[in-house]
């Protein structure tokens, strides 16, 4: 039996809705283990259009070697994420 590939989807305030939700849902449908990673675990982050998503892992707990891939949605999220040295 093969091990599921793990994918991190990064999130911060004002992420671009479709650039997060579309890859997230398609990856889940394809059978990947997908986690929402934000600056803090268990915190809700609003999209540019007000859609909320809750992170399940904080950036400090998300180690690079734990992931097979990463999705970085657009909007203002990447600009906000780059200020954190841990990211």
PDB file with one MODEL, atoms N, CA, C and O in Angstrom:
MODEL        1
ATOM      1  N   UNK A   1       0.841  -1.180   0.000  1.00  0.00           N
ATOM      2  CA  UNK A   1       0.000   0.000   0.000  1.00  0.00           C
ATOM      3  C   UNK A   1       0.885   1.242   0.000  1.00  0.00           C
ATOM      4  O   UNK A   1       1.835   1.326   0.778  1.00  0.00           O
ATOM      5  N   UNK A   2       0.587   2.179  -0.842  1.00  0.00           N
ATOM      6  CA  UNK A   2       1.402   3.392  -0.928  1.00  0.00           C
ATOM      7  C   UNK A   2       0.965   4.423   0.111  1.00  0.00           C
ATOM      8  O   UNK A   2      -0.192   4.459   0.531  1.00  0.00           O
ATOM      9  N   UNK A   3       1.906   5.244   0.504  1.00  0.00           N
ATOM     10  CA  UNK A   3       1.641   6.302   1.472  1.00  0.00           C
ATOM     11  C   UNK A   3       1.090   7.509   0.720  1.00  0.00           C
ATOM     12  O   UNK A   3       1.579   7.856  -0.355  1.00  0.00           O
ATOM     13  N   UNK A   4       0.060   8.151   1.298  1.00  0.00           N
ATOM     14  CA  UNK A   4      -0.504   9.347   0.678  1.00  0.00           C
ATOM     15  C   UNK A   4       0.535  10.462   0.652  1.00  0.00           C
ATOM     16  O   UNK A   4       1.260  10.677   1.623  1.00  0.00           O
ATOM     17  N   UNK A   5       0.590  11.149  -0.448  1.00  0.00           N
ATOM     18  CA  UNK A   5       1.447  12.335  -0.539  1.00  0.00           C
ATOM     19  C   UNK A   5       0.825  13.454   0.279  1.00  0.00           C
ATOM     20  O   UNK A   5      -0.394  13.625   0.292  1.00  0.00           O
ATOM     21  N   UNK A   6       1.675  14.217   0.965  1.00  0.00           N
ATOM     22  CA  UNK A   6       1.204  15.318   1.819  1.00  0.00           C
ATOM     23  C   UNK A   6       1.453  16.653   1.128  1.00  0.00           C
ATOM     24  O   UNK A   6       2.556  16.930   0.656  1.00  0.00           O
ATOM     25  N   UNK A   7       0.422  17.461   1.080  1.00  0.00           N
ATOM     26  CA  UNK A   7       0.491  18.766   0.438  1.00  0.00           C
ATOM     27  C   UNK A   7       0.094  19.844   1.451  1.00  0.00           C
ATOM     28  O   UNK A   7      -0.930  19.728   2.125  1.00  0.00           O
ATOM     29  N   UNK A   8       0.908  20.881   1.549  1.00  0.00           N
ATOM     30  CA  UNK A   8       0.603  22.032   2.402  1.00  0.00           C
ATOM     31  C   UNK A   8       0.026  23.139   1.525  1.00  0.00           C
ATOM     32  O   UNK A   8       0.582  23.476   0.480  1.00  0.00           O
ATOM     33  N   UNK A   9      -1.085  23.691   1.962  1.00  0.00           N
ATOM     34  CA  UNK A   9      -1.670  24.861   1.304  1.00  0.00           C
ATOM     35  C   UNK A   9      -1.493  26.016   2.285  1.00  0.00           C
ATOM     36  O   UNK A   9      -2.073  26.019   3.371  1.00  0.00           O
ATOM     37  N   UNK A  10      -0.689  26.988   1.890  1.00  0.00           N
ATOM     38  CA  UNK A  10      -0.398  28.113   2.768  1.00  0.00           C
ATOM     39  C   UNK A  10      -1.540  29.121   2.739  1.00  0.00           C
ATOM     40  O   UNK A  10      -2.170  29.338   1.704  1.00  0.00           O
ATOM     41  N   UNK A  11      -1.796  29.731   3.889  1.00  0.00           N
ATOM     42  CA  UNK A  11      -2.894  30.698   3.970  1.00  0.00           C
ATOM     43  C   UNK A  11      -2.502  31.868   4.861  1.00  0.00           C
ATOM     44  O   UNK A  11      -1.771  31.716   5.839  1.00  0.00           O
ATOM     45  N   UNK A  12      -3.003  33.020   4.499  1.00  0.00           N
ATOM     46  CA  UNK A  12      -2.915  34.248   5.303  1.00  0.00           C
ATOM     47  C   UNK A  12      -4.105  35.099   4.884  1.00  0.00           C
ATOM     48  O   UNK A  12      -4.819  34.756   3.942  1.00  0.00           O
ATOM     49  N   UNK A  13      -4.316  36.194   5.576  1.00  0.00           N
ATOM     50  CA  UNK A  13      -5.449  37.069   5.263  1.00  0.00           C
ATOM     51  C   UNK A  13      -5.414  37.529   3.806  1.00  0.00           C
ATOM     52  O   UNK A  13      -4.352  37.748   3.224  1.00  0.00           O
ATOM     53  N   UNK A  14      -6.598  37.663   3.246  1.00  0.00           N
ATOM     54  CA  UNK A  14      -6.813  38.174   1.894  1.00  0.00           C
ATOM     55  C   UNK A  14      -6.191  37.306   0.798  1.00  0.00           C
ATOM     56  O   UNK A  14      -5.665  37.810  -0.194  1.00  0.00           O
ATOM     57  N   UNK A  15      -6.266  35.973   1.007  1.00  0.00           N
ATOM     58  CA  UNK A  15      -5.836  35.054  -0.052  1.00  0.00           C
ATOM     59  C   UNK A  15      -6.815  35.150  -1.216  1.00  0.00           C
ATOM     60  O   UNK A  15      -7.965  35.552  -1.038  1.00  0.00           O
ATOM     61  N   UNK A  16      -6.357  34.782  -2.395  1.00  0.00           N
ATOM     62  CA  UNK A  16      -7.220  34.761  -3.581  1.00  0.00           C
ATOM     63  C   UNK A  16      -8.061  33.487  -3.529  1.00  0.00           C
ATOM     64  O   UNK A  16      -7.520  32.381  -3.542  1.00  0.00           O
ATOM     65  N   UNK A  17      -9.368  33.642  -3.471  1.00  0.00           N
ATOM     66  CA  UNK A  17     -10.302  32.536  -3.247  1.00  0.00           C
ATOM     67  C   UNK A  17     -10.055  31.322  -4.145  1.00  0.00           C
ATOM     68  O   UNK A  17      -9.787  30.226  -3.653  1.00  0.00           O
ATOM     69  N   UNK A  18     -10.144  31.520  -5.441  1.00  0.00           N
ATOM     70  CA  UNK A  18     -10.033  30.388  -6.366  1.00  0.00           C
ATOM     71  C   UNK A  18      -8.644  29.760  -6.369  1.00  0.00           C
ATOM     72  O   UNK A  18      -8.505  28.570  -6.650  1.00  0.00           O
ATOM     73  N   UNK A  19      -7.627  30.537  -6.063  1.00  0.00           N
ATOM     74  CA  UNK A  19      -6.267  30.001  -6.061  1.00  0.00           C
ATOM     75  C   UNK A  19      -5.990  29.145  -4.832  1.00  0.00           C
ATOM     76  O   UNK A  19      -4.998  28.416  -4.801  1.00  0.00           O
ATOM     77  N   UNK A  20      -6.844  29.222  -3.826  1.00  0.00           N
ATOM     78  CA  UNK A  20      -6.747  28.322  -2.681  1.00  0.00           C
ATOM     79  C   UNK A  20      -7.755  27.189  -2.804  1.00  0.00           C
ATOM     80  O   UNK A  20      -7.381  26.018  -2.735  1.00  0.00           O
ATOM     81  N   UNK A  21      -9.027  27.524  -2.985  1.00  0.00           N
ATOM     82  CA  UNK A  21     -10.079  26.515  -2.934  1.00  0.00           C
ATOM     83  C   UNK A  21     -10.025  25.512  -4.075  1.00  0.00           C
ATOM     84  O   UNK A  21     -10.221  24.318  -3.849  1.00  0.00           O
ATOM     85  N   UNK A  22      -9.765  25.966  -5.287  1.00  0.00           N
ATOM     86  CA  UNK A  22      -9.757  25.024  -6.416  1.00  0.00           C
ATOM     87  C   UNK A  22      -8.656  23.969  -6.259  1.00  0.00           C
ATOM     88  O   UNK A  22      -8.960  22.778  -6.330  1.00  0.00           O
ATOM     89  N   UNK A  23      -7.391  24.355  -6.049  1.00  0.00           N
ATOM     90  CA  UNK A  23      -6.365  23.320  -5.854  1.00  0.00           C
ATOM     91  C   UNK A  23      -6.634  22.457  -4.614  1.00  0.00           C
ATOM     92  O   UNK A  23      -6.428  21.243  -4.644  1.00  0.00           O
ATOM     93  N   UNK A  24      -7.090  23.081  -3.536  1.00  0.00           N
ATOM     94  CA  UNK A  24      -7.372  22.325  -2.314  1.00  0.00           C
ATOM     95  C   UNK A  24      -8.387  21.213  -2.583  1.00  0.00           C
ATOM     96  O   UNK A  24      -8.143  20.052  -2.254  1.00  0.00           O
ATOM     97  N   UNK A  25      -9.512  21.567  -3.173  1.00  0.00           N
ATOM     98  CA  UNK A  25     -10.563  20.583  -3.420  1.00  0.00           C
ATOM     99  C   UNK A  25     -10.135  19.516  -4.427  1.00  0.00           C
ATOM    100  O   UNK A  25     -10.449  18.339  -4.246  1.00  0.00           O
ATOM    101  N   UNK A  26      -9.426  19.910  -5.483  1.00  0.00           N
ATOM    102  CA  UNK A  26      -8.970  18.926  -6.474  1.00  0.00           C
ATOM    103  C   UNK A  26      -7.954  17.955  -5.865  1.00  0.00           C
ATOM    104  O   UNK A  26      -7.981  16.761  -6.164  1.00  0.00           O
ATOM    105  N   UNK A  27      -7.065  18.461  -5.018  1.00  0.00           N
ATOM    106  CA  UNK A  27      -6.068  17.594  -4.383  1.00  0.00           C
ATOM    107  C   UNK A  27      -6.733  16.619  -3.409  1.00  0.00           C
ATOM    108  O   UNK A  27      -6.348  15.451  -3.349  1.00  0.00           O
ATOM    109  N   UNK A  28      -7.712  17.079  -2.658  1.00  0.00           N
ATOM    110  CA  UNK A  28      -8.453  16.192  -1.758  1.00  0.00           C
ATOM    111  C   UNK A  28      -9.166  15.116  -2.573  1.00  0.00           C
ATOM    112  O   UNK A  28      -9.131  13.938  -2.215  1.00  0.00           O
ATOM    113  N   UNK A  29      -9.813  15.518  -3.669  1.00  0.00           N
ATOM    114  CA  UNK A  29     -10.501  14.551  -4.543  1.00  0.00           C
ATOM    115  C   UNK A  29      -9.541  13.513  -5.112  1.00  0.00           C
ATOM    116  O   UNK A  29      -9.910  12.354  -5.301  1.00  0.00           O
ATOM    117  N   UNK A  30      -8.311  13.932  -5.382  1.00  0.00           N
ATOM    118  CA  UNK A  30      -7.312  13.035  -5.959  1.00  0.00           C
ATOM    119  C   UNK A  30      -6.677  12.120  -4.907  1.00  0.00           C
ATOM    120  O   UNK A  30      -5.873  11.251  -5.243  1.00  0.00           O
ATOM    121  N   UNK A  31      -7.037  12.315  -3.640  1.00  0.00           N
ATOM    122  CA  UNK A  31      -6.557  11.413  -2.604  1.00  0.00           C
ATOM    123  C   UNK A  31      -5.331  11.868  -1.839  1.00  0.00           C
ATOM    124  O   UNK A  31      -4.762  11.095  -1.068  1.00  0.00           O
ATOM    125  N   UNK A  32      -4.917  13.100  -2.036  1.00  0.00           N
ATOM    126  CA  UNK A  32      -3.769  13.616  -1.292  1.00  0.00           C
ATOM    127  C   UNK A  32      -4.175  13.963   0.143  1.00  0.00           C
ATOM    128  O   UNK A  32      -5.345  14.230   0.422  1.00  0.00           O
ATOM    129  N   UNK A  33      -3.206  13.956   1.036  1.00  0.00           N
ATOM    130  CA  UNK A  33      -3.389  14.419   2.410  1.00  0.00           C
ATOM    131  C   UNK A  33      -3.063  15.908   2.390  1.00  0.00           C
ATOM    132  O   UNK A  33      -1.893  16.286   2.327  1.00  0.00           O
ATOM    133  N   UNK A  34      -4.082  16.750   2.442  1.00  0.00           N
ATOM    134  CA  UNK A  34      -3.909  18.189   2.265  1.00  0.00           C
ATOM    135  C   UNK A  34      -4.158  18.899   3.596  1.00  0.00           C
ATOM    136  O   UNK A  34      -5.165  18.654   4.261  1.00  0.00           O
ATOM    137  N   UNK A  35      -3.229  19.781   3.975  1.00  0.00           N
ATOM    138  CA  UNK A  35      -3.364  20.533   5.217  1.00  0.00           C
ATOM    139  C   UNK A  35      -3.264  22.023   4.932  1.00  0.00           C
ATOM    140  O   UNK A  35      -2.464  22.460   4.105  1.00  0.00           O
ATOM    141  N   UNK A  36      -4.091  22.797   5.633  1.00  0.00           N
ATOM    142  CA  UNK A  36      -4.037  24.252   5.536  1.00  0.00           C
ATOM    143  C   UNK A  36      -3.048  24.735   6.596  1.00  0.00           C
ATOM    144  O   UNK A  36      -3.225  24.487   7.789  1.00  0.00           O
ATOM    145  N   UNK A  37      -2.010  25.425   6.143  1.00  0.00           N
ATOM    146  CA  UNK A  37      -0.938  25.897   7.026  1.00  0.00           C
ATOM    147  C   UNK A  37      -0.950  27.415   7.057  1.00  0.00           C
ATOM    148  O   UNK A  37      -0.820  28.069   6.023  1.00  0.00           O
ATOM    149  N   UNK A  38      -1.105  27.966   8.245  1.00  0.00           N
ATOM    150  CA  UNK A  38      -1.109  29.416   8.421  1.00  0.00           C
ATOM    151  C   UNK A  38      -0.094  29.834   9.464  1.00  0.00           C
ATOM    152  O   UNK A  38       0.570  28.986  10.059  1.00  0.00           O
ATOM    153  N   UNK A  39       0.032  31.112   9.689  1.00  0.00           N
ATOM    154  CA  UNK A  39       0.939  31.582  10.731  1.00  0.00           C
ATOM    155  C   UNK A  39       0.608  30.980  12.092  1.00  0.00           C
ATOM    156  O   UNK A  39       1.509  30.725  12.891  1.00  0.00           O
ATOM    157  N   UNK A  40      -0.678  30.750  12.361  1.00  0.00           N
ATOM    158  CA  UNK A  40      -1.123  30.142  13.615  1.00  0.00           C
ATOM    159  C   UNK A  40      -2.041  28.972  13.301  1.00  0.00           C
ATOM    160  O   UNK A  40      -2.790  29.008  12.325  1.00  0.00           O
ATOM    161  N   UNK A  41      -1.981  27.933  14.131  1.00  0.00           N
ATOM    162  CA  UNK A  41      -2.891  26.794  13.988  1.00  0.00           C
ATOM    163  C   UNK A  41      -4.277  27.159  14.511  1.00  0.00           C
ATOM    164  O   UNK A  41      -4.423  27.980  15.417  1.00  0.00           O
ATOM    165  N   UNK A  42      -5.276  26.537  13.926  1.00  0.00           N
ATOM    166  CA  UNK A  42      -6.669  26.672  14.380  1.00  0.00           C
ATOM    167  C   UNK A  42      -7.161  28.117  14.404  1.00  0.00           C
ATOM    168  O   UNK A  42      -7.879  28.525  15.317  1.00  0.00           O
ATOM    169  N   UNK A  43      -6.770  28.870  13.405  1.00  0.00           N
ATOM    170  CA  UNK A  43      -7.211  30.258  13.276  1.00  0.00           C
ATOM    171  C   UNK A  43      -7.897  30.414  11.928  1.00  0.00           C
ATOM    172  O   UNK A  43      -7.482  29.808  10.940  1.00  0.00           O
ATOM    173  N   UNK A  44      -8.938  31.221  11.889  1.00  0.00           N
ATOM    174  CA  UNK A  44      -9.638  31.478  10.631  1.00  0.00           C
ATOM    175  C   UNK A  44      -9.002  32.653   9.906  1.00  0.00           C
ATOM    176  O   UNK A  44      -8.645  33.663  10.512  1.00  0.00           O
ATOM    177  N   UNK A  45      -8.870  32.496   8.593  1.00  0.00           N
ATOM    178  CA  UNK A  45      -8.302  33.536   7.737  1.00  0.00           C
ATOM    179  C   UNK A  45      -9.314  33.875   6.645  1.00  0.00           C
ATOM    180  O   UNK A  45      -9.813  32.972   5.973  1.00  0.00           O
ATOM    181  N   UNK A  46      -9.627  35.154   6.455  1.00  0.00           N
ATOM    182  CA  UNK A  46     -10.591  35.545   5.424  1.00  0.00           C
ATOM    183  C   UNK A  46      -9.909  35.712   4.056  1.00  0.00           C
ATOM    184  O   UNK A  46      -8.757  36.134   3.952  1.00  0.00           O
ATOM    185  N   UNK A  47     -10.667  35.365   3.027  1.00  0.00           N
ATOM    186  CA  UNK A  47     -10.178  35.575   1.663  1.00  0.00           C
ATOM    187  C   UNK A  47     -10.403  37.028   1.254  1.00  0.00           C
ATOM    188  O   UNK A  47     -10.924  37.826   2.032  1.00  0.00           O
ATOM    189  N   UNK A  48     -10.010  37.362   0.036  1.00  0.00           N
ATOM    190  CA  UNK A  48     -10.252  38.705  -0.481  1.00  0.00           C
ATOM    191  C   UNK A  48     -11.742  39.017  -0.557  1.00  0.00           C
ATOM    192  O   UNK A  48     -12.149  40.177  -0.502  1.00  0.00           O
ATOM    193  N   UNK A  49     -12.557  37.953  -0.684  1.00  0.00           N
ATOM    194  CA  UNK A  49     -14.002  38.140  -0.820  1.00  0.00           C
ATOM    195  C   UNK A  49     -14.761  37.698   0.423  1.00  0.00           C
ATOM    196  O   UNK A  49     -15.982  37.545   0.383  1.00  0.00           O
ATOM    197  N   UNK A  50     -14.050  37.491   1.527  1.00  0.00           N
ATOM    198  CA  UNK A  50     -14.696  37.207   2.796  1.00  0.00           C
ATOM    199  C   UNK A  50     -14.932  35.751   3.142  1.00  0.00           C
ATOM    200  O   UNK A  50     -15.518  35.460   4.185  1.00  0.00           O
ATOM    201  N   UNK A  51     -14.487  34.814   2.289  1.00  0.00           N
ATOM    202  CA  UNK A  51     -14.648  33.398   2.610  1.00  0.00           C
ATOM    203  C   UNK A  51     -13.582  32.994   3.625  1.00  0.00           C
ATOM    204  O   UNK A  51     -12.398  33.287   3.455  1.00  0.00           O
ATOM    205  N   UNK A  52     -14.026  32.316   4.681  1.00  0.00           N
ATOM    206  CA  UNK A  52     -13.114  31.937   5.747  1.00  0.00           C
ATOM    207  C   UNK A  52     -12.588  30.518   5.542  1.00  0.00           C
ATOM    208  O   UNK A  52     -13.288  29.646   5.027  1.00  0.00           O
ATOM    209  N   UNK A  53     -11.341  30.308   5.955  1.00  0.00           N
ATOM    210  CA  UNK A  53     -10.777  28.963   6.022  1.00  0.00           C
ATOM    211  C   UNK A  53      -9.952  28.897   7.292  1.00  0.00           C
ATOM    212  O   UNK A  53      -9.287  29.864   7.664  1.00  0.00           O
ATOM    213  N   UNK A  54      -9.999  27.756   7.951  1.00  0.00           N
ATOM    214  CA  UNK A  54      -9.277  27.587   9.204  1.00  0.00           C
ATOM    215  C   UNK A  54      -8.011  26.782   8.978  1.00  0.00           C
ATOM    216  O   UNK A  54      -8.036  25.726   8.346  1.00  0.00           O
ATOM    217  N   UNK A  55      -6.911  27.289   9.496  1.00  0.00           N
ATOM    218  CA  UNK A  55      -5.648  26.552   9.409  1.00  0.00           C
ATOM    219  C   UNK A  55      -5.693  25.392  10.393  1.00  0.00           C
ATOM    220  O   UNK A  55      -6.276  25.500  11.472  1.00  0.00           O
ATOM    221  N   UNK A  56      -5.079  24.293  10.013  1.00  0.00           N
ATOM    222  CA  UNK A  56      -5.014  23.155  10.928  1.00  0.00           C
ATOM    223  C   UNK A  56      -3.612  23.004  11.507  1.00  0.00           C
ATOM    224  O   UNK A  56      -3.412  22.295  12.493  1.00  0.00           O
ATOM    225  N   UNK A  57      -2.656  23.666  10.896  1.00  0.00           N
ATOM    226  CA  UNK A  57      -1.265  23.601  11.346  1.00  0.00           C
ATOM    227  C   UNK A  57      -0.683  25.007  11.309  1.00  0.00           C
ATOM    228  O   UNK A  57      -0.944  25.777  10.384  1.00  0.00           O
ATOM    229  N   UNK A  58       0.099  25.329  12.316  1.00  0.00           N
ATOM    230  CA  UNK A  58       0.814  26.599  12.335  1.00  0.00           C
ATOM    231  C   UNK A  58       2.158  26.452  11.642  1.00  0.00           C
ATOM    232  O   UNK A  58       2.697  25.350  11.547  1.00  0.00           O
ATOM    233  N   UNK A  59       2.695  27.559  11.159  1.00  0.00           N
ATOM    234  CA  UNK A  59       3.937  27.505  10.379  1.00  0.00           C
ATOM    235  C   UNK A  59       5.115  26.953  11.171  1.00  0.00           C
ATOM    236  O   UNK A  59       6.012  26.351  10.581  1.00  0.00           O
ATOM    237  N   UNK A  60       5.141  27.137  12.474  1.00  0.00           N
ATOM    238  CA  UNK A  60       6.256  26.631  13.280  1.00  0.00           C
ATOM    239  C   UNK A  60       6.242  25.100  13.325  1.00  0.00           C
ATOM    240  O   UNK A  60       7.298  24.467  13.329  1.00  0.00           O
ATOM    241  N   UNK A  61       5.038  24.507  13.359  1.00  0.00           N
ATOM    242  CA  UNK A  61       4.923  23.042  13.403  1.00  0.00           C
ATOM    243  C   UNK A  61       5.105  22.381  12.038  1.00  0.00           C
ATOM    244  O   UNK A  61       5.394  21.186  11.969  1.00  0.00           O
ATOM    245  N   UNK A  62       4.943  23.122  10.974  1.00  0.00           N
ATOM    246  CA  UNK A  62       5.006  22.571   9.610  1.00  0.00           C
ATOM    247  C   UNK A  62       6.453  22.569   9.109  1.00  0.00           C
ATOM    248  O   UNK A  62       6.941  23.571   8.586  1.00  0.00           O
ATOM    249  N   UNK A  63       7.112  21.458   9.273  1.00  0.00           N
ATOM    250  CA  UNK A  63       8.506  21.339   8.852  1.00  0.00           C
ATOM    251  C   UNK A  63       8.597  21.019   7.355  1.00  0.00           C
ATOM    252  O   UNK A  63       7.804  20.240   6.827  1.00  0.00           O
ATOM    253  N   UNK A  64       9.556  21.618   6.698  1.00  0.00           N
ATOM    254  CA  UNK A  64       9.724  21.457   5.247  1.00  0.00           C
ATOM    255  C   UNK A  64       9.765  19.993   4.817  1.00  0.00           C
ATOM    256  O   UNK A  64       9.152  19.630   3.812  1.00  0.00           O
ATOM    257  N   UNK A  65      10.460  19.168   5.544  1.00  0.00           N
ATOM    258  CA  UNK A  65      10.637  17.761   5.160  1.00  0.00           C
ATOM    259  C   UNK A  65       9.356  16.937   5.285  1.00  0.00           C
ATOM    260  O   UNK A  65       9.317  15.798   4.819  1.00  0.00           O
ATOM    261  N   UNK A  66       8.318  17.480   5.897  1.00  0.00           N
ATOM    262  CA  UNK A  66       7.059  16.755   6.071  1.00  0.00           C
ATOM    263  C   UNK A  66       6.153  16.804   4.849  1.00  0.00           C
ATOM    264  O   UNK A  66       5.134  16.114   4.815  1.00  0.00           O
ATOM    265  N   UNK A  67       6.498  17.593   3.859  1.00  0.00           N
ATOM    266  CA  UNK A  67       5.594  17.846   2.729  1.00  0.00           C
ATOM    267  C   UNK A  67       6.188  17.389   1.413  1.00  0.00           C
ATOM    268  O   UNK A  67       7.394  17.481   1.182  1.00  0.00           O
ATOM    269  N   UNK A  68       5.307  16.892   0.554  1.00  0.00           N
ATOM    270  CA  UNK A  68       5.700  16.505  -0.794  1.00  0.00           C
ATOM    271  C   UNK A  68       5.452  17.631  -1.790  1.00  0.00           C
ATOM    272  O   UNK A  68       5.997  17.621  -2.894  1.00  0.00           O
ATOM    273  N   UNK A  69       4.633  18.595  -1.399  1.00  0.00           N
ATOM    274  CA  UNK A  69       4.333  19.722  -2.267  1.00  0.00           C
ATOM    275  C   UNK A  69       3.707  20.849  -1.474  1.00  0.00           C
ATOM    276  O   UNK A  69       3.282  20.666  -0.333  1.00  0.00           O
ATOM    277  N   UNK A  70       3.655  22.016  -2.094  1.00  0.00           N
ATOM    278  CA  UNK A  70       3.079  23.186  -1.433  1.00  0.00           C
ATOM    279  C   UNK A  70       2.300  24.000  -2.463  1.00  0.00           C
ATOM    280  O   UNK A  70       2.710  24.120  -3.617  1.00  0.00           O
ATOM    281  N   UNK A  71       1.169  24.556  -2.026  1.00  0.00           N
ATOM    282  CA  UNK A  71       0.371  25.460  -2.848  1.00  0.00           C
ATOM    283  C   UNK A  71       0.404  26.815  -2.157  1.00  0.00           C
ATOM    284  O   UNK A  71       0.104  26.927  -0.969  1.00  0.00           O
ATOM    285  N   UNK A  72       0.770  27.839  -2.914  1.00  0.00           N
ATOM    286  CA  UNK A  72       0.803  29.199  -2.382  1.00  0.00           C
ATOM    287  C   UNK A  72      -0.176  30.032  -3.196  1.00  0.00           C
ATOM    288  O   UNK A  72       0.156  30.493  -4.288  1.00  0.00           O
ATOM    289  N   UNK A  73      -1.392  30.229  -2.664  1.00  0.00           N
ATOM    290  CA  UNK A  73      -2.372  31.012  -3.406  1.00  0.00           C
ATOM    291  C   UNK A  73      -1.976  32.486  -3.448  1.00  0.00           C
ATOM    292  O   UNK A  73      -1.232  32.973  -2.597  1.00  0.00           O
ATOM    293  N   UNK A  74      -2.481  33.166  -4.439  1.00  0.00           N
ATOM    294  CA  UNK A  74      -2.178  34.585  -4.612  1.00  0.00           C
ATOM    295  C   UNK A  74      -3.012  35.477  -3.718  1.00  0.00           C
ATOM    296  O   UNK A  74      -3.401  35.091  -2.616  1.00  0.00           O
ATOM    297  N   UNK A  75      -3.275  36.656  -4.201  1.00  0.00           N
ATOM    298  CA  UNK A  75      -3.919  37.683  -3.396  1.00  0.00           C
ATOM    299  C   UNK A  75      -2.841  38.360  -2.561  1.00  0.00           C
ATOM    300  O   UNK A  75      -1.684  38.440  -2.974  1.00  0.00           O
ATOM    301  N   UNK A  76      -3.225  38.845  -1.390  1.00  0.00           N
ATOM    302  CA  UNK A  76      -2.251  39.481  -0.504  1.00  0.00           C
ATOM    303  C   UNK A  76      -1.558  38.478   0.404  1.00  0.00           C
ATOM    304  O   UNK A  76      -0.612  38.835   1.107  1.00  0.00           O
ATOM    305  N   UNK A  77      -2.011  37.230   0.402  1.00  0.00           N
ATOM    306  CA  UNK A  77      -1.449  36.215   1.298  1.00  0.00           C
ATOM    307  C   UNK A  77       0.062  36.044   1.152  1.00  0.00           C
ATOM    308  O   UNK A  77       0.757  36.067   2.168  1.00  0.00           O
ATOM    309  N   UNK A  78       0.612  35.874  -0.055  1.00  0.00           N
ATOM    310  CA  UNK A  78       2.063  35.688  -0.160  1.00  0.00           C
ATOM    311  C   UNK A  78       2.851  36.881   0.379  1.00  0.00           C
ATOM    312  O   UNK A  78       3.900  36.711   1.002  1.00  0.00           O
ATOM    313  N   UNK A  79       2.346  38.068   0.139  1.00  0.00           N
ATOM    314  CA  UNK A  79       3.033  39.257   0.631  1.00  0.00           C
ATOM    315  C   UNK A  79       3.035  39.278   2.156  1.00  0.00           C
ATOM    316  O   UNK A  79       4.030  39.657   2.774  1.00  0.00           O
ATOM    317  N   UNK A  80       1.936  38.877   2.755  1.00  0.00           N
ATOM    318  CA  UNK A  80       1.850  38.827   4.217  1.00  0.00           C
ATOM    319  C   UNK A  80       2.716  37.700   4.779  1.00  0.00           C
ATOM    320  O   UNK A  80       3.351  37.868   5.819  1.00  0.00           O
ATOM    321  N   UNK A  81       2.744  36.556   4.098  1.00  0.00           N
ATOM    322  CA  UNK A  81       3.505  35.396   4.585  1.00  0.00           C
ATOM    323  C   UNK A  81       5.013  35.635   4.563  1.00  0.00           C
ATOM    324  O   UNK A  81       5.732  35.121   5.419  1.00  0.00           O
ATOM    325  N   UNK A  82       5.489  36.400   3.607  1.00  0.00           N
ATOM    326  CA  UNK A  82       6.936  36.556   3.465  1.00  0.00           C
ATOM    327  C   UNK A  82       7.579  37.335   4.599  1.00  0.00           C
ATOM    328  O   UNK A  82       8.804  37.337   4.723  1.00  0.00           O
ATOM    329  N   UNK A  83       6.782  37.998   5.430  1.00  0.00           N
ATOM    330  CA  UNK A  83       7.369  38.756   6.560  1.00  0.00           C
ATOM    331  C   UNK A  83       7.760  37.843   7.722  1.00  0.00           C
ATOM    332  O   UNK A  83       8.494  38.256   8.620  1.00  0.00           O
ATOM    333  N   UNK A  84       7.262  36.584   7.701  1.00  0.00           N
ATOM    334  CA  UNK A  84       7.568  35.643   8.774  1.00  0.00           C
ATOM    335  C   UNK A  84       8.839  34.864   8.429  1.00  0.00           C
ATOM    336  O   UNK A  84       8.848  34.148   7.428  1.00  0.00           O
ATOM    337  N   UNK A  85       9.897  34.973   9.210  1.00  0.00           N
ATOM    338  CA  UNK A  85      11.125  34.209   8.935  1.00  0.00           C
ATOM    339  C   UNK A  85      10.869  32.701   8.908  1.00  0.00           C
ATOM    340  O   UNK A  85      11.538  31.980   8.168  1.00  0.00           O
ATOM    341  N   UNK A  86       9.913  32.213   9.703  1.00  0.00           N
ATOM    342  CA  UNK A  86       9.621  30.782   9.760  1.00  0.00           C
ATOM    343  C   UNK A  86       9.060  30.259   8.438  1.00  0.00           C
ATOM    344  O   UNK A  86       9.237  29.085   8.113  1.00  0.00           O
ATOM    345  N   UNK A  87       8.405  31.095   7.696  1.00  0.00           N
ATOM    346  CA  UNK A  87       7.849  30.671   6.418  1.00  0.00           C
ATOM    347  C   UNK A  87       8.948  30.533   5.384  1.00  0.00           C
ATOM    348  O   UNK A  87       8.676  30.182   4.236  1.00  0.00           O
TER     349      UNK A  87
ENDMDL
END
